Amino acid sequence: MTSFLVFIAVLQLVSSKEATSKRLLLHSEDDISQRLIKLETELETLKNSSKHTGNGSTYVRWGRNTCPGDNELVYHGYTAGKHWNTPGSGTDNLCLPHDPTWGNYVDGNYNRWRSHIFGAEIDIVEPNHIFPYAVNEEDMPCAVCKSPRSISLMIPARKECYPGWTMEYWGYLMAGHDNRAGAYDHMCMDTRPEFVPHGGTNDDQHILYLVEAQCGSLPCPPYVQGRELACVVCSK
């Protein structure tokens, strides 16, 4: 009788351990499934969020209000910079947005304590055979564009990109005049520029000129004396 009771007790213990083992196994499988679901969800969230991150690169499309191809328009506005006849102020060209917002300000000119910025216009002696239509004394817009590609650069003296690069736009290299008081940096003006509405008057402020090659230290060939330089913006 005693042996029979011991046998029953052993059976119950074994059955209990098997049940516990099964429950632990099922709990482990459920845990793994939940973890997989969580990882899949996080991966999908990461994929979606990557579309809205800072991946890519930005550049300015000078002379246009829009961006080409698969590029995103960040904002559009007005090409601007220093006065052509002042030695100071900033030397860079800026794309000022069409919808400025203001911090603290004091209206009125404080010439002694301020730097000034002006809208840009193109000066080209007619007849013009560079751009496809007359652009002389027209004021220039601009657009800041975001390319989905991680690198953007402007290549002077070319109208095509090198192999493996995507062309965003091409145009003509422009800067300030050699004989003016202050310099400002080069820009790539779109080959088919748009104009700021009602901006065709000769304001004579921030003036842009085509850039010509000059032989000497710059070898000719491949360059040509007095030839205007093209430019292209490429991304990769």
Secondary structure, DSSP 4 states (H G I P E B T S, - for coil): -HHHHHHHHHHHHHHHHHHHHHHHHHHHHHHHHHHHHHHHHHHHHHHHHHTTSS-SEEEEEET-SS--TTPEEEEEEEEEE--TT-S-S--S-EEEESS----S---S--GGG----EEEEE--PSSP-SSSS--TT-B-EEEEEEESSS-EEEEET-SSPPTT-EEEEEEEEEE--TTSSS----EEEESS----TT--S---SEEEEE-B---SSS-TTTS-TTPBPEEEEEE-
